[in-house]
Amino acid sequence: MQKLIDILNKTTEFFKKNGVPNPKLDAQYILAHGLNMKRMELYLNFDRPLSEEELILLRPMVARRAEREPLQHIIGNTSFRGHEIQCDKRALIPRPETEMLVDMLKERISLDESLHLHIADIGTGSGAIAIALAKEISNVKVFASDISTDALELAKINAENNACLETLSFYEGSLLNALPQDAFPLHALVANLPYIPEKDKSSLQPEVCFDPELALFAGDDGLLLIRELLVQLKGKIVANAPILLEIASGQEIILEEEAKNYSHLEWVCSHKDYFGNVRFVEYRAK
């Protein structure tokens, strides 16, 4: 029988040969998941022999990752601000840097529990942002929309698993047009909409191609849906309300230049993510 450490080393080398980013870490996560262990428990069981039944269970998961299927799809979930989010091909995998949207919004709104805030999460996908807002802000009603039926099915499962359906509602449709009239006026808005230019399809990492195209691409420069959303905000959001959007680095230059086109909004600034890349832009309602 082969020991756990031997399988871990072989898996790591296999991933390296197939260009998997973070091959050692991904090997650890897959073995821990397949063996029903915590990742740190692997270190306490390096000399443990693995049975043929365990190897049969692990092999297809290792093969899927070597083919660059995202780790989160194989394991079935990811953590977003400590909230477990189920992941599959129906929606974009929540990225760690997107967690910053929640922090930024919380810093900009009143946490006075006597207020009743209406916050929109547009293009909710897996529901990760909306769930974090519903769980972490006590005086809020979150209205989340997405144009994808499949994504909303997944988001509702995640909301139910995180016990926040009392303060979180989902609506199918295009941007703000999906929300009911009683959602308005909004007190804040966040959105992680598709922002990849169509021309960049061929240059994406293989893992990204497992995400639905509907969640990735938005016109020639990636800003098609963001522009539509900014237009729709007129008359739908209270004065001084924060608007926080995730973008690709470089798009902030275009959006700042175009800010003069929206008389109902004030450009505030762009923000960098954990890695020092411009990742978010901020507007404020007039």
N, C-alpha and C positions, 0 to 999 in steps of 0.2 A: 504493500500500500504506500502511496505517496503522502508525504506530510504536507500540512497546510502551507508551511513556508515554501516548499518546493512549488506548489501550485501557484502561490502568490507571485513568486519570482518568474515563473514561466508565463503567467498571464501578463505581467508587467512588460516582459520582453516582447510578447506577441503584440501588445498594444503599441509599443514603440515602433515596431516594424510596420504597423498599419497607420502610423501618423496620428494616433489618438493623443490629444492634449492631456497633460497630467496623467500619464499612463499608470504610475504607481498608485496614485490616489484613487483613480477610477477602479483599478484592480482591487483595492482594499474595499471600496464601497460595494462592488459586485459580490465579492466573496462574503462579506459580512451580511449582505442582504440574502444571498442564497443559503447561507448557513444559519440564518436567524440569530445573528450575533450583533452586538454593537461593534463599531469599527475598532475601538480600542481593545476589545476583547480578543481580537486576532492576535495581538502581541502576547497574550497569555496562553495561546493555544498553538503556537508555531510548530510544536513537535507532534501535534495531534494528527494521526493518520486519517485520511478522508476515505470514506467508503465509496464503492462504485456507484451506489445510489446517489450520493452527494455530488459526485463528478458528473453524472448524467444530468442532474439538475443545473449545475453550473455551466456546462458547455454551451448550451444555446444562448445564455445571457452573455457569455464572453464573446461568442461569435457575433451577436447583434452589435455589441459595442465596437468590435473590430471593424464592422461595416459602417461605423460612425453614426449609428442610431444614438440619440442623446441618452445619457445616463439616466436622466429623470424619467424617460419613457420606460426604460428597462426596470427601474426600481418601482416606478409608478407614482412617485410623489417627490416634492421638494419642500423645503422650509422657506417661508417668506415672512420675515420678522417674527419667527417663532411659531407661525400658524402653518399647519400642514396643508399643503395644496396638492390635490391629485393632478397628475400630468398625463396627457396623452396627445394624440395627433389632432384633437379637436381645437386646441388653442395654443397660443404662444406660451413657451415655458417662462415663468417669471424669472427675471434676472436679478441678482443681488443688488446691482446699482439702482434698480427701480425702487427699492425700498426707501431711497432718499426722498422720493416724492411725498411719502407719508410724513416723514419728519419735517420737511419744509412746510407742508400744509398745516401741520399741528402748531408750528411756530407762528403761523400767520393768522390764526383764527382765535376767537375768544373761547376759552374753556369754561366760561360761566355756565353752570348747569341749569340756570333759570332760562337760558336761551334755547331755542329749538332750531338747530341749524339744518339747512338742506344743502347737501353736497352731492355733486354729480361726478361719477367716474365713467367717462365716455370711451368706448372701445374696451370694455372690461375684460374680455378674453376669459381666462380661467377664474376671474373674480378676485384675484389676489389683493389688488389695491383696495377694492371696495370692502372686502372682508376685514382688512387691516384697519380701515377707517371706522367700520361699524364696531369692531372689537375694542378699539383704542380711544374712541371719543364717546363720552357718555351721553352727550346731549345732541345726538345727530340722527338724521334720517338720510340714508344713502340711496341715491337713485343711480342705478348702473344700466348702461345700454350697450348693445352690440348688434351688429347686422347679421351675425352668424347664429343660426339656430343651434348648431352643434356646440359652439362655444358656450352659449347660454345654458345648455343642458349640463355641461361640465361645471360651469360657475354655480349653478343651483345646488349641485351635489356638494361642491366645496363649501358653500354657505351653510348648508344643512349640517355637514360634518363639523363645522366650526360654530354651530349654534348661534347664528346671528341673523336669521331670517326675519326676526321681529323688527329690526331696524334697517334692513337692507332689502330692496326690491329690484327686480330685473325686468328690462323691457327690450323687446326686439325691434330693431329699426335703425335708421341712419342718424347717427349723432344725436343732437338735441331733439330732433323730430320724433324720436322714439319715446320721449318722456311724457307723462301725463301733465295736464295743465296745473294740477295742484303741486307739482314739483317746483314751480316758479313762484317768486324769484329765488334763484339760487344764492347761497351765501359763499360758495367756493366751488371750484371745478378743478379736477385733475384729469389728465388723459395721456395714455401711452398708445397713441394711434400708429397705424402703419406709417413708416417714414423712409423706407428704402426706395431709391429710384429704380425704375424698371430696368434701366441699363446695367445695373449692378448685379443682376441675377447670377450671371456666370462666375462672379468672383467671390461668392459667399462660401463660408465654411460648410462642409458636408452636413454637419449637424443642423444647421439652420434650415436646410431643405426639407427637414422632417416637420417643420412648422407649417401650418396652412398658409398658402400664398395670400389669402385674404387678410391675414394678420401682418403681412410683411411689406407689401408694395403699394405705393401711392403716387402714381404718375411719373412724369419725366424727371422731376427733381425731388420726389418723395414728400412734397408738401401739399398735395392736393386736398387731403382730408383735413389737415390742420387749418388751411385757409377757409374751408367751408365751415368748420367749427367756429372760427373767430367771427365770421359774418353772422352766424346763427345766434351768437351770444347777445346781440343787440336787443335790449329790452327784456332780457331773461335773467339778469344777474344784478344784485344790489351794488350800489356805489361802494368803491374801495374793496370789493371782494377780490381775493387772489385767484389767479388762473395759472396753473402750473402744467407744463407740457413736456413730455420727453421727446427728444429729437436726436438726430445724428450730428456729430461734431462737424461744424462748417455751416450747417443750416441756420445757425443763429445770426449769421451775417445777413442772409437774405431776409429773415423774419424781422430783424431790427430795421432794415431799410424799408420794408413794407408796412411797418407799424403805423405809418402816417395814413394808411388806407382805411384804418378802423377808428372812426371818430369816437366810438363808444368805449375804446380801450386805451390804456396807457402802457407803453413798453416800460418794463422795470429793468431787467437785466437777464443775462444768461448765467448758468451755474455749472460748475464742474462736478464730475462724479468722484468716487473713491480713487480712481486711477489717474486723475488729473485731466480727463477729457471733458470738453464741454458736452453736456448730456441733457440739460434742461433749459427752458426759457420761462420767464415769468412776466405776466401782464397783470394789470390791475384795472378793474372796471371803473369807468368815470361816472 
